[in-house]
Amino acid sequence: MAMPQTDINKTFNFVLDEYKRNTPDSELIDDVKNVAAKLDKKSVTIAEYEQNGKFHPCTLQRRFGSWFKVLEICGLEPSRSKLNISKEELFSNLERIWISLGRQPRYNEIKKPFSKYSAGTYENKFGSFHEALESFVAYMSNGSESSQNDSSENVSFIENKTASKIAHKTKREISDRLRFQILMRDGFTCKTCGRSPINEKGVKLHVDHIVPWSKGGETIPDNLETKCEQCNLGKGNAFVDKK
């Protein structure tokens, strides 16, 4: 038998939660301090506040700029372990995620297990996640790999069946910076088949020489291209001169 509408209205109270957009700064800060006191800690992580605080961490981050700034205003300490992580290690993690996604990662994607470090770790180190991205791009774009490799001091030689020796002005290994620059240039897309992690999850991208290094090809942008794992492994050391 169906419950009468009047009884349903008495059973359920439809009440909206209080809208907290205009919450004073002091109330937000006091709540973080209360969580720190409750946990008896000198610092509070985003995860700890999310479990124990009245507001969502994003509310405080938007209001004050970053979680690092929130802790600073509260007179709390940032996590020392997070601050001791080197920029290079954080950049390496960010590079892996960026390549895996085929695009700039979003704040809510920087979390375990996909990311080794949380977005809060980047905020603690750089002041905000956006500043972390800016620093990463500047770091990966810094310097000209080709000009460094073109130094006469870097000339190396390899044995070849068709010639006694091939002189190289560049090293065979592709640096992380140069690899990322090529991936960005090629839009994180395989130049052979067009596959990309942007629209196909799990696609792994490589950067390799067009003219193989063993056949005299140099490690410079004009001789490097993006290939998916399948196309790159299938290529081997083959090279067809299209001229």
N, C-alpha and C positions, 0 to 999 in steps of 0.2 A: 504494500500500500504506500502510495507516494505521500511524502511529508508536506503538509500545507505550507504555502508560501510564508504565512505569518510566523510559523514555527521555525522555518529556515532562517528568517531574518533575526529571530531571537537567538538562534544557535550560533550564527556567524556574525562577527563584527568586522565590517569592512572599513579599516582605518588606515589612512596613508601614513607612512613613516614621516617623521619630521624632516623637512627640507633643510639641509645644512650648508647651503651655498654661502650664506651670509654669516657663517660662524666666525666670531672674532679671532684674530691671530692668537691672542692670549689663551683662548680656550683650547686651540689646537696644540699649542706649545705645552700647556699644562698637562694635557692628556699624554703626551709623549713622556714627560717627566714622571707622571704617575705610573706609566708602564715600566719605566726604568727602576723606579722605587719598588714596585711590585715584584719585579724579577731580581731585585738587588744587584743590578749591573750598572757599570759606568758607561755602557753603550747599548744601543738597541738596534737590531737589524730590521730590515723591512719585513722579513718573514715573522719576526717576533712581534712587531707592532701590529701586523695584520691579524695575528691570532689574539692579541690582548687589548688592542686599542679600540676606541669608539668610532674612529673614522677610517676611511680607506687610505693607505699610504699615498696613493696617487693624488689625493686631495691636498696633502701637505706638500708633496713634491711640486705640484702646479702652483701652489700659493707661494712657496719660498724658493723655488728654482731647482732644488735637488735634495736628496736625503742627507747628503753631506752637510748642506747648509742648515737643514732642520736640526741635526745633531749639534752643530756649532752654536745655533741660537739657544738651544736648550742647555748649553754648557756641558754636553756629553762628549765622550771621546769617540772618534771613528775607530773602526776595527783595525787594529795594528796589523793583523795578518794580511788583510786586504791591501793595506797601504804598502806592505813590503813586497808585493808582487811587482815585478819589473814591467815597464811600459812595453818592452819588446815581447814579453810573454802575453800580455793582454792584447797587443796588436796581432800576434800570431793566432790567438784564439778568434779574434774578430775577422781576420783574413779567411780562416777556415769556414766560418759561418757564412760570410759574404759569398764565397765561391760556391758553397753548398746550395745556397738559395738562388744564386745568380743575380742578386740585387742587394741593395742596402738593407741590412737587418733592422727590424723595428724593435722598439724598447721591450715589448712584451714577449719577444722571441729570445731574448738574452736570458735564458734560464736553463737549469739542468733538466734533463741530461743532454739537451742539444748543445748547450754552452757550458764550458768548464767553469765559467765565472758568471755571477749574476749581474744584472744591469746596475745594481747598487754598488758593486765593486768598481765599475767604471766611473760612477758618480763620485765615489770616495776619492778616486785617483785624479780625476780630471775636473771635478766640480759639477759636471752635468753629463748626461749621456750624449747630448748633441756635441758638446765640446770634445768628448772622447772620439766621436766619429770624425770631427774636423781634424783632430790631431792625427788620427790614423791615416786619413787621406793625404794629409801633408807629408807624413812620414813615408808612405808608400810611393808618393810622387816626387820625393826629394832626390835631386841629383840625376844626372844623365848616365845611365848604365853604359851606353855605347861609347861615350867620351872617355869613361874610366877604362873600358876594355880596349880602346884603341891605342893606349899607351904603348910605346915601343918596348917598354920593359916587360910587357905581358906577352910578347911573341912566343908561341910554342910550336912544336913540330910533331907531326904524326907520320907514320909509315903508310904508304898507299901502294896498291898493286900497279897502278898506271903511272905513278910518279915516285921518285925515290923519297921525297919529303914534301909535305904541305905545310907552309908557314901560316900560323893563325895569329891574328891580332887580338882575339878574344878567347876567354876560357869557355870550355864546353858547358859547364854548369850554368843553369839559368837561376839567377837570384830570385828571392821571394818578391822583391820590389818589381823587378822586370816582369816576372810571371804575372803579377797582379795587374800591371799596366797593360799587358797584352790581352788579358781576360776582359778588362774594362773596355779596351779599344774594340774588341770583337763582340762586345755585348753579351759576354758569357754564353756564346753560342758556337757550336761546332761548325767550322768553316767547310766541312765536307758534307755532312748530312743535315745540318740545321738543328740538331737536338740541343736542348738547353734545360738546366734545372729550373728555370723560370716557369716552364709549362709542363715539365715532366719530372716528377720527383724521383730522386735516386740517380740521375745522370751525373757521371763523374767527368770532369773536364781536365785535360792535360794541355800544356803548352810545349810545343816541340819545334824543331828546326824544319823549315821547308826544304832547303838543300841540306842534307845531313852534314853534321860537323865532320864526319869521317871522310866526306867527299869535298871538303873545302868550305862548307857553309859556315858563316860566322854567327855568333850569338848576339845579334842586333835585331831591333824591332822589325825591320823589313824582311828578315829571314825567319821570323817566328810567327806561329799562328796557333789558334785554339782548335783542339780536336777533342771529341768525346773519347772515352777510354776504348771503345770498340774500334773506332776508326783509327786511332793512334796505334793500337797494338797490331791491327791488320796491315798497317803501312810498313812496319819494320824499317829496313834501311833503304827501301826502294825510293827512287827519285826519277821522274820523267821530266826532261827539259822541254818546256812548252814553246820555246823560241823557234 
